[in-house]
Amino acid sequence: MPDDLQHNMHRKSTWDRFYVENNQSSRFRHFDWFFSYKHVAGFLQRFLQREADSGMCYILDVGCGTSDLGLGLYRDSTHPVHVCCVDFSPVAIRSMKEHFAATAPAPLNPGSELHFREADATDLAHVGSHTFHLVLDKGTTDALLRGTDGAERANKMLAECLRVLRPGGILLQFSDEDPDARMPQLEQPSAEGGQPCVQVQDLGVVGGIQYYAYILSAMPKSERLPTP
C-alpha cells in the first residue's frame, strides 16, 4: 500500500486520488483492503439467517470503497436483502455505480436491492435511527485510527453505526487489530445510554496477517450469538 495512503487515510482527497489511479485501465478492478468477500461469505450467512423470518434484511456497508463485499451479499443471499454501500469518496461511489450498471449481476433472490451512496460514515445524518439489521465495517475504523484525530473520528463512526442499528441488530467490524487494543474502544457506553455486547471471532490468517471479527449488539447476554 502506498505510503501516501497509509498516512492520509482520513482525507477524502487521498482516497479519490487512489481510486482514480487504481482504475486507470479500461477494466474495472475491485480494491479490497484486508480480504475479499469470498473470505467471509460463509461467516456472513449466519447473520443473514437470523433475519430469514423477518422479510427484507437491511444492510449498511460503511466505507465501502470499491470492495466487492456489498455486491457479494446482494448477489449470493437467498434471503431478500437491501444493501446500502456508502463512502465519502465520490470517485469510489461513481466507479461502483458504473460497474454495477455495466455488469448487472442477477441476485439469487429477485427481491434483493443494491444501492451506492456518497456519505461520511462519521455523520450519517441522512439515515434514520434504527434502520438496519446489519452494519458492516471492513477496515474503515482502522483507516480512521491511522489519521489525525483518529480515535475521535472512530468513536463518532461507532456511535453512528450503533444509532442506525435496529433493536437486536448487529455491527460487524473486520480488523487486523488485536482484541487487547480494540476492545476498550468498543466496550464504551453508546451515545444512547446502553453498553453494547461485544464478542470476538478469529477469522484466521490471510496473506500472513491475522484478522478478527468484532461482533457488537445491544442484545442481552442470554441472546448472544454462540462463537463457533
C-alpha positions in Angstrom: 0.0 0.0 0.0 1.4 3.4 -0.9 2.9 5.5 1.9 0.7 8.5 1.0 -2.4 6.4 1.5 -1.2 4.9 4.8 -0.5 8.3 6.4 -3.5 10.2 5.0 -6.4 7.7 5.2 -8.7 10.3 6.9 -8.6 12.6 3.9 -11.2 12.3 1.1 -8.7 13.7 -1.5 -6.3 10.8 -0.7 -8.9 8.2 -1.5 -10.2 10.0 -4.5 -6.7 10.0 -6.0 -6.1 6.4 -5.0 -9.3 5.2 -6.7 -8.5 7.1 -9.9 -5.1 5.6 -10.0 -6.4 2.1 -9.2 -8.8 2.1 -12.2 -6.7 3.9 -14.9 -7.2 0.9 -17.2 -10.4 0.4 -19.1 -11.1 -2.7 -16.9 -12.7 -2.1 -13.5 -10.9 -3.6 -10.5 -12.2 -4.1 -7.0 -9.9 -2.9 -4.2 -10.4 -4.9 -1.0 -8.4 -3.9 2.0 -7.7 -6.9 4.3 -9.5 -9.6 2.2 -12.4 -10.0 -0.3 -16.0 -11.0 0.2 -15.3 -14.7 -0.5 -13.2 -15.0 2.7 -16.1 -14.1 4.9 -19.1 -15.2 2.7 -19.9 -18.2 4.9 -19.4 -16.3 8.1 -21.8 -13.6 7.0 -24.5 -16.1 6.1 -25.3 -16.9 9.7 -26.1 -13.3 10.4 -28.4 -13.2 7.4 -30.0 -16.4 8.6 -31.1 -14.6 11.8 -33.3 -12.4 9.6 -34.8 -15.1 7.5 -38.2 -14.8 9.1 -38.4 -11.0 9.1 -38.7 -10.4 5.4 -36.2 -7.9 3.9 -32.9 -7.7 5.7 -31.4 -4.1 5.6 -27.6 -4.0 5.5 -25.3 -1.0 5.6 -21.7 -1.2 4.4 -19.8 1.8 5.8 -16.6 3.0 3.9 -17.3 0.5 1.1 -14.8 2.0 -1.3 -14.7 -0.3 -4.3 -14.9 -3.5 -2.3 -16.9 -6.5 -3.5 -18.4 -7.0 0.0 -21.8 -5.5 -0.6 -22.0 -6.7 -4.2 -21.3 -10.3 -3.0 -24.1 -10.2 -0.3 -26.5 -8.8 -2.9 -25.6 -11.5 -5.4 -25.4 -14.5 -3.2 -28.1 -14.1 -0.5 -31.0 -16.5 -0.8 -33.0 -14.2 1.5 -34.1 -10.8 0.2 -31.5 -8.1 1.2 -31.5 -4.3 0.8 -27.7 -3.5 0.7 -26.7 0.2 1.0 -23.0 0.8 0.4 -21.7 4.3 1.5 -18.3 6.0 1.1 -17.2 9.6 1.4 -15.2 9.3 -1.9 -17.4 10.3 -4.9 -14.8 8.6 -7.2 -15.4 5.3 -5.4 -19.1 5.6 -5.5 -19.2 6.6 -9.1 -17.0 3.7 -10.0 -19.2 1.2 -8.2 -22.4 2.6 -9.8 -20.9 2.3 -13.2 -19.5 -1.2 -12.6 -22.9 -2.4 -11.3 -24.8 -0.8 -14.2 -22.4 -2.4 -16.7 -22.4 -5.9 -15.2 -25.9 -6.1 -13.7 -25.4 -9.3 -11.8 -28.6 -11.2 -11.1 -29.2 -11.8 -7.3 -30.2 -15.2 -6.1 -33.3 -13.6 -4.5 -35.2 -11.4 -7.1 -36.4 -9.1 -4.3 -32.8 -8.0 -3.3 -31.6 -4.5 -3.9 -28.2 -2.8 -4.0 -27.5 0.9 -3.7 -24.4 3.1 -3.6 -24.4 6.5 -1.9 -21.8 9.1 -1.1 -21.8 9.7 2.6 -19.4 10.2 5.5 -19.6 7.3 8.0 -18.9 9.6 10.9 -22.0 11.6 10.1 -25.0 9.6 8.8 -27.5 12.4 9.4 -29.4 11.4 6.3 -30.1 7.9 7.8 -32.8 7.4 10.4 -32.2 5.7 13.7 -32.9 2.0 14.0 -32.9 1.4 10.2 -30.6 -1.5 9.6 -30.4 -5.1 10.8 -26.7 -5.4 10.0 -23.9 -2.8 9.7 -20.6 -3.8 8.1 -17.2 -2.1 8.7 -14.4 -3.7 6.9 -11.3 -1.7 7.8 -13.0 1.7 7.9 -12.4 2.1 11.6 -8.8 1.1 11.0 -8.4 3.7 8.3 -9.8 6.4 10.6 -7.5 5.4 13.5 -4.4 6.0 11.3 -5.3 9.6 10.6 -5.4 12.9 12.5 -7.8 12.8 15.5 -8.2 9.1 14.7 -9.7 8.0 18.0 -12.3 10.8 18.0 -13.3 10.0 14.4 -13.5 6.3 15.0 -15.7 6.9 18.1 -18.0 9.1 16.1 -18.4 6.4 13.4 -19.0 3.8 16.1 -21.8 5.9 17.6 -23.4 6.4 14.2 -23.3 2.7 13.4 -24.9 1.8 16.7 -27.5 4.6 16.2 -28.7 3.3 12.9 -29.0 -0.3 14.0 -32.4 -1.8 14.7 -33.1 -3.3 18.2 -31.3 -6.6 18.2 -29.2 -5.6 15.1 -25.5 -6.4 14.7 -22.5 -4.3 13.9 -19.6 -6.3 12.4 -16.1 -4.8 12.4 -13.5 -6.6 10.5 -9.9 -5.7 11.6 -6.4 -6.8 11.9 -6.1 -5.0 15.3 -5.6 -7.3 18.3 -8.6 -7.6 20.7 -6.5 -6.2 23.6 -6.2 -2.9 21.6 -9.7 -2.8 20.0 -12.0 -4.0 22.9 -11.6 -0.9 25.2 -12.9 1.4 22.4 -15.8 -0.9 21.6 -17.0 -1.5 25.1 -17.6 2.1 25.9 -21.3 3.1 26.6 -23.1 4.2 23.5 -24.5 7.7 23.0 -28.0 6.4 23.6 -27.0 5.2 27.0 -26.6 1.5 26.5 -23.4 -0.6 26.5 -23.1 -2.9 23.5 -22.4 -6.5 23.9 -19.1 -7.3 22.2 -17.8 -10.6 21.0 -14.7 -11.5 19.0 -14.2 -14.2 16.4 -10.8 -15.3 14.9 -11.1 -15.2 11.1 -7.8 -16.8 10.5 -4.7 -15.7 8.6 -4.8 -14.1 5.2 -1.6 -13.1 3.4 0.3 -13.7 6.6 -1.9 -11.3 8.7 -4.3 -12.4 11.5 -7.8 -11.0 11.2 -10.7 -10.7 13.6 -14.4 -10.0 13.5 -15.8 -7.8 16.3 -19.5 -8.5 16.8 -21.4 -5.8 18.5 -25.1 -5.9 19.5 -27.4 -4.5 22.1 -28.8 -7.9 22.8 -28.9 -9.3 26.4 -26.3 -11.9 27.3 -28.9 -14.7 27.0 -29.4 -13.9 23.3 -25.8 -13.5 22.3 -24.7 -15.5 19.2 -22.6 -18.5 20.0 -19.0 -18.3 19.0 -18.1 -21.4 16.9 
